[in-house]
Amino acid sequence: MLTAGVGAAVIYFSNLVLVPFAIGVGIMAYAGAVAFYTLLAIWRMRRAALRNARLSERSLTVEACPAPGANKADLAGLCAGEGVQPQVK
């Protein structure tokens, strides 16, 4: 938020002259965008940590998805865990 403070100071001392005022507004908009996307990233990391904690309480693990170009024969054993039976109709 130090960047936003610099932008606010530029706006305050610009005396509403167009170019310095626009520069100050741009600096403040940049600071707002950085803060917004930083909060989004922190929120995402927090949600992932909570999900992993919940899964570890239930003794489950999160497995990575296979690559899109992977061989289909290799994928058969990847997604089915032990004790998983196919459904019979």
PyMOL Python script that loads the backbone (N, CA, C, O; Angstrom):
from pymol import cmd

cmd.read_pdbstr("""\
ATOM      1  N   MET A   1       0.816  -1.179   0.000  1.00  0.00           N
ATOM      2  CA  MET A   1       0.000   0.000   0.000  1.00  0.00           C
ATOM      3  C   MET A   1       0.872   1.260   0.000  1.00  0.00           C
ATOM      4  O   MET A   1       0.365   2.379  -0.076  1.00  0.00           O
ATOM      5  N   LEU A   2       2.166   1.061   0.085  1.00  0.00           N
ATOM      6  CA  LEU A   2       3.070   2.202   0.001  1.00  0.00           C
ATOM      7  C   LEU A   2       2.966   2.870  -1.365  1.00  0.00           C
ATOM      8  O   LEU A   2       3.075   4.091  -1.480  1.00  0.00           O
ATOM      9  N   THR A   3       2.757   2.063  -2.391  1.00  0.00           N
ATOM     10  CA  THR A   3       2.601   2.609  -3.741  1.00  0.00           C
ATOM     11  C   THR A   3       1.357   3.486  -3.820  1.00  0.00           C
ATOM     12  O   THR A   3       1.380   4.542  -4.453  1.00  0.00           O
ATOM     13  N   ALA A   4       0.280   3.058  -3.186  1.00  0.00           N
ATOM     14  CA  ALA A   4      -0.951   3.862  -3.183  1.00  0.00           C
ATOM     15  C   ALA A   4      -0.718   5.185  -2.459  1.00  0.00           C
ATOM     16  O   ALA A   4      -1.287   6.208  -2.837  1.00  0.00           O
ATOM     17  N   GLY A   5       0.109   5.168  -1.431  1.00  0.00           N
ATOM     18  CA  GLY A   5       0.428   6.405  -0.726  1.00  0.00           C
ATOM     19  C   GLY A   5       1.175   7.389  -1.608  1.00  0.00           C
ATOM     20  O   GLY A   5       0.934   8.594  -1.548  1.00  0.00           O
ATOM     21  N   VAL A   6       2.084   6.874  -2.428  1.00  0.00           N
ATOM     22  CA  VAL A   6       2.811   7.735  -3.365  1.00  0.00           C
ATOM     23  C   VAL A   6       1.841   8.321  -4.391  1.00  0.00           C
ATOM     24  O   VAL A   6       1.910   9.505  -4.720  1.00  0.00           O
ATOM     25  N   GLY A   7       0.933   7.472  -4.893  1.00  0.00           N
ATOM     26  CA  GLY A   7      -0.066   7.956  -5.847  1.00  0.00           C
ATOM     27  C   GLY A   7      -0.965   9.009  -5.239  1.00  0.00           C
ATOM     28  O   GLY A   7      -1.286  10.004  -5.890  1.00  0.00           O
ATOM     29  N   ALA A   8      -1.379   8.803  -3.990  1.00  0.00           N
ATOM     30  CA  ALA A   8      -2.221   9.789  -3.315  1.00  0.00           C
ATOM     31  C   ALA A   8      -1.473  11.110  -3.121  1.00  0.00           C
ATOM     32  O   ALA A   8      -2.060  12.184  -3.254  1.00  0.00           O
ATOM     33  N   ALA A   9      -0.171  11.029  -2.806  1.00  0.00           N
ATOM     34  CA  ALA A   9       0.618  12.250  -2.640  1.00  0.00           C
ATOM     35  C   ALA A   9       0.751  12.996  -3.968  1.00  0.00           C
ATOM     36  O   ALA A   9       0.688  14.225  -3.998  1.00  0.00           O
ATOM     37  N   VAL A  10       0.936  12.257  -5.065  1.00  0.00           N
ATOM     38  CA  VAL A  10       1.039  12.900  -6.382  1.00  0.00           C
ATOM     39  C   VAL A  10      -0.279  13.588  -6.716  1.00  0.00           C
ATOM     40  O   VAL A  10      -0.278  14.704  -7.234  1.00  0.00           O
ATOM     41  N   ILE A  11      -1.400  12.936  -6.427  1.00  0.00           N
ATOM     42  CA  ILE A  11      -2.706  13.557  -6.688  1.00  0.00           C
ATOM     43  C   ILE A  11      -2.882  14.793  -5.818  1.00  0.00           C
ATOM     44  O   ILE A  11      -3.345  15.827  -6.301  1.00  0.00           O
ATOM     45  N   TYR A  12      -2.524  14.702  -4.556  1.00  0.00           N
ATOM     46  CA  TYR A  12      -2.715  15.819  -3.632  1.00  0.00           C
ATOM     47  C   TYR A  12      -1.902  17.048  -4.050  1.00  0.00           C
ATOM     48  O   TYR A  12      -2.398  18.173  -3.988  1.00  0.00           O
ATOM     49  N   PHE A  13      -0.660  16.834  -4.472  1.00  0.00           N
ATOM     50  CA  PHE A  13       0.202  17.961  -4.816  1.00  0.00           C
ATOM     51  C   PHE A  13       0.106  18.372  -6.282  1.00  0.00           C
ATOM     52  O   PHE A  13       0.824  19.271  -6.720  1.00  0.00           O
ATOM     53  N   SER A  14      -0.783  17.716  -7.052  1.00  0.00           N
ATOM     54  CA  SER A  14      -0.898  18.070  -8.467  1.00  0.00           C
ATOM     55  C   SER A  14      -1.726  19.322  -8.701  1.00  0.00           C
ATOM     56  O   SER A  14      -1.684  19.885  -9.795  1.00  0.00           O
ATOM     57  N   ASN A  15      -2.470  19.766  -7.715  1.00  0.00           N
ATOM     58  CA  ASN A  15      -3.363  20.935  -7.838  1.00  0.00           C
ATOM     59  C   ASN A  15      -4.315  20.775  -9.023  1.00  0.00           C
ATOM     60  O   ASN A  15      -4.666  21.747  -9.692  1.00  0.00           O
ATOM     61  N   LEU A  16      -4.716  19.554  -9.263  1.00  0.00           N
ATOM     62  CA  LEU A  16      -5.644  19.186 -10.330  1.00  0.00           C
ATOM     63  C   LEU A  16      -5.150  19.556 -11.725  1.00  0.00           C
ATOM     64  O   LEU A  16      -5.957  19.752 -12.634  1.00  0.00           O
ATOM     65  N   VAL A  17      -3.827  19.653 -11.905  1.00  0.00           N
ATOM     66  CA  VAL A  17      -3.246  19.791 -13.234  1.00  0.00           C
ATOM     67  C   VAL A  17      -3.352  18.412 -13.880  1.00  0.00           C
ATOM     68  O   VAL A  17      -3.049  17.407 -13.237  1.00  0.00           O
ATOM     69  N   LEU A  18      -3.774  18.351 -15.131  1.00  0.00           N
ATOM     70  CA  LEU A  18      -4.204  17.114 -15.754  1.00  0.00           C
ATOM     71  C   LEU A  18      -3.144  16.004 -15.749  1.00  0.00           C
ATOM     72  O   LEU A  18      -3.437  14.890 -15.313  1.00  0.00           O
ATOM     73  N   VAL A  19      -1.934  16.276 -16.216  1.00  0.00           N
ATOM     74  CA  VAL A  19      -0.932  15.220 -16.365  1.00  0.00           C
ATOM     75  C   VAL A  19      -0.486  14.656 -15.014  1.00  0.00           C
ATOM     76  O   VAL A  19      -0.510  13.436 -14.852  1.00  0.00           O
ATOM     77  N   PRO A  20      -0.083  15.465 -14.045  1.00  0.00           N
ATOM     78  CA  PRO A  20       0.302  14.875 -12.748  1.00  0.00           C
ATOM     79  C   PRO A  20      -0.868  14.166 -12.060  1.00  0.00           C
ATOM     80  O   PRO A  20      -0.673  13.142 -11.405  1.00  0.00           O
ATOM     81  N   PHE A  21      -2.071  14.703 -12.205  1.00  0.00           N
ATOM     82  CA  PHE A  21      -3.243  14.064 -11.620  1.00  0.00           C
ATOM     83  C   PHE A  21      -3.464  12.682 -12.241  1.00  0.00           C
ATOM     84  O   PHE A  21      -3.743  11.718 -11.529  1.00  0.00           O
ATOM     85  N   ALA A  22      -3.338  12.589 -13.569  1.00  0.00           N
ATOM     86  CA  ALA A  22      -3.517  11.311 -14.262  1.00  0.00           C
ATOM     87  C   ALA A  22      -2.432  10.310 -13.859  1.00  0.00           C
ATOM     88  O   ALA A  22      -2.708   9.119 -13.717  1.00  0.00           O
ATOM     89  N   ILE A  23      -1.216  10.784 -13.678  1.00  0.00           N
ATOM     90  CA  ILE A  23      -0.141   9.897 -13.233  1.00  0.00           C
ATOM     91  C   ILE A  23      -0.450   9.355 -11.834  1.00  0.00           C
ATOM     92  O   ILE A  23      -0.255   8.169 -11.567  1.00  0.00           O
ATOM     93  N   GLY A  24      -0.924  10.215 -10.959  1.00  0.00           N
ATOM     94  CA  GLY A  24      -1.291   9.786  -9.604  1.00  0.00           C
ATOM     95  C   GLY A  24      -2.421   8.770  -9.612  1.00  0.00           C
ATOM     96  O   GLY A  24      -2.390   7.792  -8.865  1.00  0.00           O
ATOM     97  N   VAL A  25      -3.422   9.002 -10.457  1.00  0.00           N
ATOM     98  CA  VAL A  25      -4.531   8.055 -10.556  1.00  0.00           C
ATOM     99  C   VAL A  25      -4.033   6.712 -11.100  1.00  0.00           C
ATOM    100  O   VAL A  25      -4.457   5.656 -10.632  1.00  0.00           O
ATOM    101  N   GLY A  26      -3.139   6.755 -12.079  1.00  0.00           N
ATOM    102  CA  GLY A  26      -2.569   5.527 -12.618  1.00  0.00           C
ATOM    103  C   GLY A  26      -1.787   4.750 -11.580  1.00  0.00           C
ATOM    104  O   GLY A  26      -1.880   3.524 -11.522  1.00  0.00           O
ATOM    105  N   ILE A  27      -1.022   5.444 -10.765  1.00  0.00           N
ATOM    106  CA  ILE A  27      -0.259   4.785  -9.697  1.00  0.00           C
ATOM    107  C   ILE A  27      -1.208   4.139  -8.697  1.00  0.00           C
ATOM    108  O   ILE A  27      -0.970   3.021  -8.240  1.00  0.00           O
ATOM    109  N   MET A  28      -2.274   4.839  -8.362  1.00  0.00           N
ATOM    110  CA  MET A  28      -3.240   4.276  -7.405  1.00  0.00           C
ATOM    111  C   MET A  28      -3.992   3.090  -8.009  1.00  0.00           C
ATOM    112  O   MET A  28      -4.280   2.122  -7.306  1.00  0.00           O
ATOM    113  N   ALA A  29      -4.311   3.154  -9.295  1.00  0.00           N
ATOM    114  CA  ALA A  29      -4.985   2.031  -9.952  1.00  0.00           C
ATOM    115  C   ALA A  29      -4.070   0.812  -9.987  1.00  0.00           C
ATOM    116  O   ALA A  29      -4.520  -0.314  -9.772  1.00  0.00           O
ATOM    117  N   TYR A  30      -2.800   1.034 -10.254  1.00  0.00           N
ATOM    118  CA  TYR A  30      -1.831  -0.069 -10.244  1.00  0.00           C
ATOM    119  C   TYR A  30      -1.745  -0.689  -8.852  1.00  0.00           C
ATOM    120  O   TYR A  30      -1.737  -1.913  -8.718  1.00  0.00           O
ATOM    121  N   ALA A  31      -1.682   0.135  -7.831  1.00  0.00           N
ATOM    122  CA  ALA A  31      -1.605  -0.374  -6.457  1.00  0.00           C
ATOM    123  C   ALA A  31      -2.853  -1.172  -6.112  1.00  0.00           C
ATOM    124  O   ALA A  31      -2.769  -2.199  -5.439  1.00  0.00           O
ATOM    125  N   GLY A  32      -4.000  -0.707  -6.566  1.00  0.00           N
ATOM    126  CA  GLY A  32      -5.243  -1.442  -6.321  1.00  0.00           C
ATOM    127  C   GLY A  32      -5.256  -2.786  -7.021  1.00  0.00           C
ATOM    128  O   GLY A  32      -5.693  -3.779  -6.440  1.00  0.00           O
ATOM    129  N   ALA A  33      -4.784  -2.837  -8.262  1.00  0.00           N
ATOM    130  CA  ALA A  33      -4.747  -4.099  -9.006  1.00  0.00           C
ATOM    131  C   ALA A  33      -3.786  -5.090  -8.352  1.00  0.00           C
ATOM    132  O   ALA A  33      -4.097  -6.276  -8.241  1.00  0.00           O
ATOM    133  N   VAL A  34      -2.631  -4.614  -7.922  1.00  0.00           N
ATOM    134  CA  VAL A  34      -1.662  -5.490  -7.255  1.00  0.00           C
ATOM    135  C   VAL A  34      -2.250  -6.035  -5.955  1.00  0.00           C
ATOM    136  O   VAL A  34      -2.104  -7.221  -5.658  1.00  0.00           O
ATOM    137  N   ALA A  35      -2.902  -5.192  -5.194  1.00  0.00           N
ATOM    138  CA  ALA A  35      -3.515  -5.640  -3.935  1.00  0.00           C
ATOM    139  C   ALA A  35      -4.615  -6.660  -4.206  1.00  0.00           C
ATOM    140  O   ALA A  35      -4.714  -7.661  -3.497  1.00  0.00           O
ATOM    141  N   PHE A  36      -5.437  -6.423  -5.214  1.00  0.00           N
ATOM    142  CA  PHE A  36      -6.544  -7.329  -5.540  1.00  0.00           C
ATOM    143  C   PHE A  36      -6.032  -8.712  -5.923  1.00  0.00           C
ATOM    144  O   PHE A  36      -6.506  -9.713  -5.387  1.00  0.00           O
ATOM    145  N   TYR A  37      -5.075  -8.784  -6.839  1.00  0.00           N
ATOM    146  CA  TYR A  37      -4.586 -10.081  -7.288  1.00  0.00           C
ATOM    147  C   TYR A  37      -3.741 -10.771  -6.220  1.00  0.00           C
ATOM    148  O   TYR A  37      -3.680 -12.001  -6.189  1.00  0.00           O
ATOM    149  N   THR A  38      -3.100 -10.020  -5.359  1.00  0.00           N
ATOM    150  CA  THR A  38      -2.384 -10.627  -4.243  1.00  0.00           C
ATOM    151  C   THR A  38      -3.364 -11.274  -3.276  1.00  0.00           C
ATOM    152  O   THR A  38      -3.127 -12.384  -2.797  1.00  0.00           O
ATOM    153  N   LEU A  39      -4.473 -10.580  -2.984  1.00  0.00           N
ATOM    154  CA  LEU A  39      -5.483 -11.162  -2.108  1.00  0.00           C
ATOM    155  C   LEU A  39      -6.115 -12.403  -2.722  1.00  0.00           C
ATOM    156  O   LEU A  39      -6.401 -13.364  -2.007  1.00  0.00           O
ATOM    157  N   LEU A  40      -6.337 -12.401  -4.033  1.00  0.00           N
ATOM    158  CA  LEU A  40      -6.866 -13.587  -4.697  1.00  0.00           C
ATOM    159  C   LEU A  40      -5.920 -14.777  -4.539  1.00  0.00           C
ATOM    160  O   LEU A  40      -6.360 -15.894  -4.266  1.00  0.00           O
ATOM    161  N   ALA A  41      -4.635 -14.536  -4.709  1.00  0.00           N
ATOM    162  CA  ALA A  41      -3.648 -15.616  -4.582  1.00  0.00           C
ATOM    163  C   ALA A  41      -3.591 -16.137  -3.148  1.00  0.00           C
ATOM    164  O   ALA A  41      -3.514 -17.347  -2.932  1.00  0.00           O
ATOM    165  N   ILE A  42      -3.627 -15.246  -2.181  1.00  0.00           N
ATOM    166  CA  ILE A  42      -3.598 -15.670  -0.775  1.00  0.00           C
ATOM    167  C   ILE A  42      -4.846 -16.473  -0.444  1.00  0.00           C
ATOM    168  O   ILE A  42      -4.765 -17.476   0.265  1.00  0.00           O
ATOM    169  N   TRP A  43      -5.995 -16.045  -0.947  1.00  0.00           N
ATOM    170  CA  TRP A  43      -7.246 -16.754  -0.710  1.00  0.00           C
ATOM    171  C   TRP A  43      -7.181 -18.157  -1.306  1.00  0.00           C
ATOM    172  O   TRP A  43      -7.627 -19.121  -0.683  1.00  0.00           O
ATOM    173  N   ARG A  44      -6.627 -18.271  -2.511  1.00  0.00           N
ATOM    174  CA  ARG A  44      -6.515 -19.570  -3.171  1.00  0.00           C
ATOM    175  C   ARG A  44      -5.576 -20.496  -2.391  1.00  0.00           C
ATOM    176  O   ARG A  44      -5.883 -21.675  -2.216  1.00  0.00           O
ATOM    177  N   MET A  45      -4.441 -19.979  -1.923  1.00  0.00           N
ATOM    178  CA  MET A  45      -3.513 -20.800  -1.148  1.00  0.00           C
ATOM    179  C   MET A  45      -4.148 -21.257   0.166  1.00  0.00           C
ATOM    180  O   MET A  45      -3.941 -22.390   0.600  1.00  0.00           O
ATOM    181  N   ARG A  46      -4.920 -20.374   0.793  1.00  0.00           N
ATOM    182  CA  ARG A  46      -5.586 -20.717   2.049  1.00  0.00           C
ATOM    183  C   ARG A  46      -6.618 -21.817   1.827  1.00  0.00           C
ATOM    184  O   ARG A  46      -6.706 -22.760   2.613  1.00  0.00           O
ATOM    185  N   ARG A  47      -7.402 -21.695   0.747  1.00  0.00           N
ATOM    186  CA  ARG A  47      -8.395 -22.723   0.444  1.00  0.00           C
ATOM    187  C   ARG A  47      -7.728 -24.062   0.166  1.00  0.00           C
ATOM    188  O   ARG A  47      -8.231 -25.096   0.606  1.00  0.00           O
ATOM    189  N   ALA A  48      -6.612 -24.071  -0.549  1.00  0.00           N
ATOM    190  CA  ALA A  48      -5.896 -25.312  -0.838  1.00  0.00           C
ATOM    191  C   ALA A  48      -5.352 -25.937   0.443  1.00  0.00           C
ATOM    192  O   ALA A  48      -5.401 -27.156   0.606  1.00  0.00           O
ATOM    193  N   ALA A  49      -4.841 -25.125   1.337  1.00  0.00           N
ATOM    194  CA  ALA A  49      -4.316 -25.643   2.604  1.00  0.00           C
ATOM    195  C   ALA A  49      -5.433 -26.237   3.449  1.00  0.00           C
ATOM    196  O   ALA A  49      -5.254 -27.285   4.069  1.00  0.00           O
ATOM    197  N   LEU A  50      -6.579 -25.577   3.479  1.00  0.00           N
ATOM    198  CA  LEU A  50      -7.712 -26.107   4.230  1.00  0.00           C
ATOM    199  C   LEU A  50      -8.212 -27.414   3.624  1.00  0.00           C
ATOM    200  O   LEU A  50      -8.556 -28.346   4.352  1.00  0.00           O
ATOM    201  N   ARG A  51      -8.254 -27.486   2.285  1.00  0.00           N
ATOM    202  CA  ARG A  51      -8.685 -28.712   1.620  1.00  0.00           C
ATOM    203  C   ARG A  51      -7.728 -29.859   1.940  1.00  0.00           C
ATOM    204  O   ARG A  51      -8.171 -30.967   2.243  1.00  0.00           O
ATOM    205  N   ASN A  52      -6.443 -29.608   1.878  1.00  0.00           N
ATOM    206  CA  ASN A  52      -5.459 -30.651   2.188  1.00  0.00           C
ATOM    207  C   ASN A  52      -5.556 -31.087   3.645  1.00  0.00           C
ATOM    208  O   ASN A  52      -5.378 -32.266   3.949  1.00  0.00           O
ATOM    209  N   ALA A  53      -5.833 -30.153   4.546  1.00  0.00           N
ATOM    210  CA  ALA A  53      -5.976 -30.508   5.961  1.00  0.00           C
ATOM    211  C   ALA A  53      -7.206 -31.383   6.163  1.00  0.00           C
ATOM    212  O   ALA A  53      -7.154 -32.360   6.910  1.00  0.00           O
ATOM    213  N   ARG A  54      -8.318 -31.041   5.502  1.00  0.00           N
ATOM    214  CA  ARG A  54      -9.531 -31.856   5.609  1.00  0.00           C
ATOM    215  C   ARG A  54      -9.303 -33.258   5.057  1.00  0.00           C
ATOM    216  O   ARG A  54      -9.739 -34.245   5.650  1.00  0.00           O
ATOM    217  N   LEU A  55      -8.618 -33.339   3.920  1.00  0.00           N
ATOM    218  CA  LEU A  55      -8.367 -34.642   3.326  1.00  0.00           C
ATOM    219  C   LEU A  55      -7.409 -35.474   4.173  1.00  0.00           C
ATOM    220  O   LEU A  55      -7.555 -36.694   4.248  1.00  0.00           O
ATOM    221  N   SER A  56      -6.443 -34.840   4.802  1.00  0.00           N
ATOM    222  CA  SER A  56      -5.514 -35.597   5.638  1.00  0.00           C
ATOM    223  C   SER A  56      -6.208 -36.094   6.905  1.00  0.00           C
ATOM    224  O   SER A  56      -5.821 -37.131   7.444  1.00  0.00           O
ATOM    225  N   GLU A  57      -7.219 -35.384   7.389  1.00  0.00           N
ATOM    226  CA  GLU A  57      -7.984 -35.867   8.535  1.00  0.00           C
ATOM    227  C   GLU A  57      -8.733 -37.144   8.184  1.00  0.00           C
ATOM    228  O   GLU A  57      -8.902 -38.022   9.031  1.00  0.00           O
ATOM    229  N   ARG A  58      -9.178 -37.249   6.944  1.00  0.00           N
ATOM    230  CA  ARG A  58      -9.914 -38.423   6.499  1.00  0.00           C
ATOM    231  C   ARG A  58      -8.986 -39.466   5.880  1.00  0.00           C
ATOM    232  O   ARG A  58      -9.455 -40.454   5.313  1.00  0.00           O
ATOM    233  N   SER A  59      -7.696 -39.257   5.983  1.00  0.00           N
ATOM    234  CA  SER A  59      -6.674 -40.153   5.428  1.00  0.00           C
ATOM    235  C   SER A  59      -6.823 -40.317   3.921  1.00  0.00           C
ATOM    236  O   SER A  59      -6.640 -41.414   3.394  1.00  0.00           O
ATOM    237  N   LEU A  60      -7.148 -39.248   3.239  1.00  0.00           N
ATOM    238  CA  LEU A  60      -7.225 -39.244   1.789  1.00  0.00           C
ATOM    239  C   LEU A  60      -6.088 -38.398   1.246  1.00  0.00           C
ATOM    240  O   LEU A  60      -5.549 -37.543   1.949  1.00  0.00           O
ATOM    241  N   THR A  61      -5.731 -38.634   0.012  1.00  0.00           N
ATOM    242  CA  THR A  61      -4.683 -37.845  -0.615  1.00  0.00           C
ATOM    243  C   THR A  61      -5.211 -37.214  -1.884  1.00  0.00           C
ATOM    244  O   THR A  61      -6.156 -37.713  -2.495  1.00  0.00           O
ATOM    245  N   VAL A  62      -4.602 -36.125  -2.272  1.00  0.00           N
ATOM    246  CA  VAL A  62      -4.935 -35.465  -3.524  1.00  0.00           C
ATOM    247  C   VAL A  62      -3.924 -35.928  -4.554  1.00  0.00           C
ATOM    248  O   VAL A  62      -2.721 -35.737  -4.379  1.00  0.00           O
ATOM    249  N   GLU A  63      -4.412 -36.541  -5.639  1.00  0.00           N
ATOM    250  CA  GLU A  63      -3.523 -37.032  -6.682  1.00  0.00           C
ATOM    251  C   GLU A  63      -3.521 -36.055  -7.847  1.00  0.00           C
ATOM    252  O   GLU A  63      -4.536 -35.433  -8.160  1.00  0.00           O
ATOM    253  N   ALA A  64      -2.391 -35.936  -8.467  1.00  0.00           N
ATOM    254  CA  ALA A  64      -2.287 -35.058  -9.624  1.00  0.00           C
ATOM    255  C   ALA A  64      -2.989 -35.699 -10.818  1.00  0.00           C
ATOM    256  O   ALA A  64      -2.983 -36.920 -10.971  1.00  0.00           O
ATOM    257  N   CYS A  65      -3.587 -34.875 -11.651  1.00  0.00           N
ATOM    258  CA  CYS A  65      -4.254 -35.367 -12.850  1.00  0.00           C
ATOM    259  C   CYS A  65      -3.196 -35.741 -13.881  1.00  0.00           C
ATOM    260  O   CYS A  65      -2.136 -35.118 -13.944  1.00  0.00           O
ATOM    261  N   PRO A  66      -3.485 -36.763 -14.692  1.00  0.00           N
ATOM    262  CA  PRO A  66      -2.519 -37.156 -15.719  1.00  0.00           C
ATOM    263  C   PRO A  66      -2.455 -36.114 -16.834  1.00  0.00           C
ATOM    264  O   PRO A  66      -3.380 -35.324 -17.021  1.00  0.00           O
ATOM    265  N   ALA A  67      -1.365 -36.131 -17.554  1.00  0.00           N
ATOM    266  CA  ALA A  67      -1.186 -35.195 -18.665  1.00  0.00           C
ATOM    267  C   ALA A  67      -2.187 -35.512 -19.771  1.00  0.00           C
ATOM    268  O   ALA A  67      -2.552 -36.674 -19.948  1.00  0.00           O
ATOM    269  N   PRO A  68      -2.643 -34.497 -20.524  1.00  0.00           N
ATOM    270  CA  PRO A  68      -3.635 -34.740 -21.571  1.00  0.00           C
ATOM    271  C   PRO A  68      -3.162 -35.704 -22.652  1.00  0.00           C
ATOM    272  O   PRO A  68      -3.990 -36.401 -23.239  1.00  0.00           O
ATOM    273  N   GLY A  69      -1.885 -35.771 -22.932  1.00  0.00           N
ATOM    274  CA  GLY A  69      -1.386 -36.637 -23.989  1.00  0.00           C
ATOM    275  C   GLY A  69      -0.938 -38.008 -23.493  1.00  0.00           C
ATOM    276  O   GLY A  69      -0.280 -38.739 -24.232  1.00  0.00           O
ATOM    277  N   ALA A  70      -1.282 -38.372 -22.255  1.00  0.00           N
ATOM    278  CA  ALA A  70      -0.820 -39.643 -21.691  1.00  0.00           C
ATOM    279  C   ALA A  70      -1.505 -40.816 -22.383  1.00  0.00           C
ATOM    280  O   ALA A  70      -2.617 -40.687 -22.896  1.00  0.00           O
ATOM    281  N   ASN A  71      -0.829 -41.955 -22.389  1.00  0.00           N
ATOM    282  CA  ASN A  71      -1.357 -43.171 -22.993  1.00  0.00           C
ATOM    283  C   ASN A  71      -2.560 -43.655 -22.189  1.00  0.00           C
ATOM    284  O   ASN A  71      -2.496 -43.707 -20.961  1.00  0.00           O
ATOM    285  N   LYS A  72      -3.648 -44.007 -22.855  1.00  0.00           N
ATOM    286  CA  LYS A  72      -4.866 -44.409 -22.161  1.00  0.00           C
ATOM    287  C   LYS A  72      -4.670 -45.702 -21.383  1.00  0.00           C
ATOM    288  O   LYS A  72      -5.324 -45.897 -20.358  1.00  0.00           O
ATOM    289  N   ALA A  73      -3.799 -46.585 -21.831  1.00  0.00           N
ATOM    290  CA  ALA A  73      -3.553 -47.829 -21.113  1.00  0.00           C
ATOM    291  C   ALA A  73      -2.892 -47.549 -19.765  1.00  0.00           C
ATOM    292  O   ALA A  73      -3.111 -48.284 -18.802  1.00  0.00           O
ATOM    293  N   ASP A  74      -2.092 -46.502 -19.694  1.00  0.00           N
ATOM    294  CA  ASP A  74      -1.427 -46.154 -18.445  1.00  0.00           C
ATOM    295  C   ASP A  74      -2.384 -45.541 -17.440  1.00  0.00           C
ATOM    296  O   ASP A  74      -2.116 -45.551 -16.239  1.00  0.00           O
ATOM    297  N   LEU A  75      -3.496 -45.008 -17.921  1.00  0.00           N
ATOM    298  CA  LEU A  75      -4.426 -44.305 -17.044  1.00  0.00           C
ATOM    299  C   LEU A  75      -5.359 -45.251 -16.308  1.00  0.00           C
ATOM    300  O   LEU A  75      -5.951 -44.854 -15.305  1.00  0.00           O
ATOM    301  N   ALA A  76      -5.511 -46.481 -16.767  1.00  0.00           N
ATOM    302  CA  ALA A  76      -6.480 -47.391 -16.172  1.00  0.00           C
ATOM    303  C   ALA A  76      -6.184 -47.646 -14.699  1.00  0.00           C
ATOM    304  O   ALA A  76      -7.104 -47.618 -13.882  1.00  0.00           O
ATOM    305  N   GLY A  77      -4.953 -47.887 -14.342  1.00  0.00           N
ATOM    306  CA  GLY A  77      -4.616 -48.164 -12.958  1.00  0.00           C
ATOM    307  C   GLY A  77      -4.400 -46.915 -12.138  1.00  0.00           C
ATOM    308  O   GLY A  77      -4.336 -46.990 -10.911  1.00  0.00           O
ATOM    309  N   LEU A  78      -4.287 -45.781 -12.776  1.00  0.00           N
ATOM    310  CA  LEU A  78      -3.979 -44.547 -12.058  1.00  0.00           C
ATOM    311  C   LEU A  78      -5.155 -44.046 -11.253  1.00  0.00           C
ATOM    312  O   LEU A  78      -4.980 -43.630 -10.108  1.00  0.00           O
ATOM    313  N   CYS A  79      -6.347 -44.072 -11.818  1.00  0.00           N
ATOM    314  CA  CYS A  79      -7.501 -43.461 -11.172  1.00  0.00           C
ATOM    315  C   CYS A  79      -8.229 -44.413 -10.239  1.00  0.00           C
ATOM    316  O   CYS A  79      -8.921 -43.956  -9.329  1.00  0.00           O
ATOM    317  N   ALA A  80      -8.099 -45.701 -10.429  1.00  0.00           N
ATOM    318  CA  ALA A  80      -8.795 -46.666  -9.576  1.00  0.00           C
ATOM    319  C   ALA A  80      -7.889 -47.067  -8.441  1.00  0.00           C
ATOM    320  O   ALA A  80      -6.775 -47.542  -8.661  1.00  0.00           O
ATOM    321  N   GLY A  81      -8.359 -46.878  -7.235  1.00  0.00           N
ATOM    322  CA  GLY A  81      -7.592 -47.275  -6.071  1.00  0.00           C
ATOM    323  C   GLY A  81      -7.878 -48.723  -5.724  1.00  0.00           C
ATOM    324  O   GLY A  81      -8.707 -49.369  -6.364  1.00  0.00           O
ATOM    325  N   GLU A  82      -7.192 -49.234  -4.712  1.00  0.00           N
ATOM    326  CA  GLU A  82      -7.413 -50.604  -4.295  1.00  0.00           C
ATOM    327  C   GLU A  82      -8.791 -50.713  -3.652  1.00  0.00           C
ATOM    328  O   GLU A  82      -9.220 -49.830  -2.908  1.00  0.00           O
ATOM    329  N   GLY A  83      -9.471 -51.807  -3.951  1.00  0.00           N
ATOM    330  CA  GLY A  83     -10.791 -52.031  -3.369  1.00  0.00           C
ATOM    331  C   GLY A  83     -11.913 -51.371  -4.139  1.00  0.00           C
ATOM    332  O   GLY A  83     -13.073 -51.487  -3.743  1.00  0.00           O
ATOM    333  N   VAL A  84     -11.610 -50.687  -5.217  1.00  0.00           N
ATOM    334  CA  VAL A  84     -12.647 -50.044  -6.029  1.00  0.00           C
ATOM    335  C   VAL A  84     -13.130 -51.053  -7.047  1.00  0.00           C
ATOM    336  O   VAL A  84     -12.344 -51.574  -7.839  1.00  0.00           O
ATOM    337  N   GLN A  85     -14.417 -51.328  -7.025  1.00  0.00           N
ATOM    338  CA  GLN A  85     -15.013 -52.293  -7.944  1.00  0.00           C
ATOM    339  C   GLN A  85     -15.869 -51.565  -8.958  1.00  0.00           C
ATOM    340  O   GLN A  85     -16.516 -50.575  -8.615  1.00  0.00           O
ATOM    341  N   PRO A  86     -15.890 -52.033 -10.211  1.00  0.00           N
ATOM    342  CA  PRO A  86     -16.759 -51.389 -11.196  1.00  0.00           C
ATOM    343  C   PRO A  86     -18.220 -51.655 -10.869  1.00  0.00           C
ATOM    344  O   PRO A  86     -18.559 -52.678 -10.275  1.00  0.00           O
ATOM    345  N   GLN A  87     -19.072 -50.730 -11.259  1.00  0.00           N
ATOM    346  CA  GLN A  87     -20.500 -50.894 -11.011  1.00  0.00           C
ATOM    347  C   GLN A  87     -21.088 -51.878 -12.007  1.00  0.00           C
ATOM    348  O   GLN A  87     -20.758 -51.852 -13.193  1.00  0.00           O
ATOM    349  N   VAL A  88     -21.955 -52.738 -11.516  1.00  0.00           N
ATOM    350  CA  VAL A  88     -22.607 -53.707 -12.362  1.00  0.00           C
ATOM    351  C   VAL A  88     -24.061 -53.303 -12.503  1.00  0.00           C
ATOM    352  O   VAL A  88     -24.727 -52.983 -11.518  1.00  0.00           O
ATOM    353  N   LYS A  89     -24.553 -53.319 -13.743  1.00  0.00           N
ATOM    354  CA  LYS A  89     -25.947 -52.915 -13.958  1.00  0.00           C
ATOM    355  C   LYS A  89     -26.846 -54.115 -13.955  1.00  0.00           C
ATOM    356  O   LYS A  89     -28.058 -53.978 -14.122  1.00  0.00           O
TER     357      LYS A  89
END
""", "prot")
cmd.dss("prot")
cmd.show_as("cartoon", "prot")
cmd.util.cbc("prot")
cmd.orient("prot")
